[in-house]
Amino acid sequence: MFIFENNTQLTKEIKKALIDCDVTQAEIADKLGVTRQSIQKTLNKKQLSFDDVKRLLDAAGYDIGVEFIRRS
């Protein structure tokens, strides 16, 4: 489990997931019908939305699991 504190960390994990499943940003762009630059722009957003993350990971064949962890 990883606790994300900012979008930079989340973006890095998305990029790792794409590498792990051997999918390029260009292939994701083709699946989504957008340009590779559009994918890069989405990943570089300061306010990456849940919908953005879900759309990218869906195209790569991933599901998203969310766990809420109460701080002690």
C-alpha positions as CSV (number, residue, x, y, z in Angstrom):
1,M,0.0,0.0,0.0
2,F,1.2,3.5,-0.8
3,I,-0.2,6.7,0.7
4,F,-0.2,9.4,-1.9
5,E,0.4,13.0,-0.8
6,N,0.4,14.7,-4.2
7,N,-0.3,14.3,-7.9
8,T,3.4,13.9,-8.7
9,Q,3.5,10.7,-6.7
10,L,0.3,9.5,-8.3
11,T,1.6,10.3,-11.8
12,K,4.8,8.3,-11.2
13,E,2.8,5.3,-10.1
14,I,0.6,5.5,-13.2
15,K,3.7,5.6,-15.4
16,K,5.1,2.6,-13.5
17,A,1.9,0.7,-14.1
18,L,2.1,1.5,-17.8
19,I,5.6,0.2,-17.9
20,D,4.7,-2.9,-15.9
21,C,2.0,-3.9,-18.4
22,D,4.2,-2.9,-21.3
23,V,1.8,-0.2,-22.7
24,T,3.0,3.1,-24.0
25,Q,1.4,6.5,-23.7
26,A,0.9,6.4,-27.5
27,E,-1.0,3.1,-27.2
28,I,-3.2,4.6,-24.5
29,A,-3.8,7.6,-26.6
30,D,-4.9,5.4,-29.5
31,K,-7.3,3.5,-27.3
32,L,-8.8,6.7,-26.1
33,G,-8.9,8.4,-29.5
34,V,-6.6,11.3,-28.4
35,T,-3.1,12.4,-29.1
36,R,0.0,11.3,-27.1
37,Q,0.4,14.9,-26.1
38,S,-3.0,14.9,-24.6
39,I,-2.1,12.0,-22.4
40,Q,1.1,13.8,-21.4
41,K,-0.8,17.0,-20.6
42,T,-3.3,15.0,-18.5
43,L,-0.5,13.4,-16.5
44,N,1.2,16.8,-15.9
45,K,-2.0,18.4,-14.6
46,K,-1.6,20.0,-11.1
47,Q,-5.1,18.8,-10.3
48,L,-5.4,15.3,-11.8
49,S,-8.9,14.1,-11.3
50,F,-10.2,10.7,-10.4
51,D,-11.9,10.6,-13.8
52,D,-8.6,11.2,-15.5
53,V,-6.9,8.5,-13.5
54,K,-9.7,6.0,-14.1
55,R,-9.8,6.7,-17.9
56,L,-6.0,6.2,-18.2
57,L,-5.9,3.1,-16.1
58,D,-9.0,1.6,-17.7
59,A,-7.3,1.9,-21.1
60,A,-4.2,0.1,-19.7
61,G,-6.4,-2.7,-18.3
62,Y,-6.2,-1.7,-14.6
63,D,-8.9,-1.3,-12.0
64,I,-8.6,1.2,-9.1
65,G,-8.9,0.2,-5.5
66,V,-9.3,2.9,-2.8
67,E,-8.8,2.4,0.9
68,F,-9.4,5.0,3.5
69,I,-6.9,4.9,6.4
70,R,-7.7,6.6,9.6
71,R,-4.7,8.4,11.0
72,S,-3.8,7.5,14.6
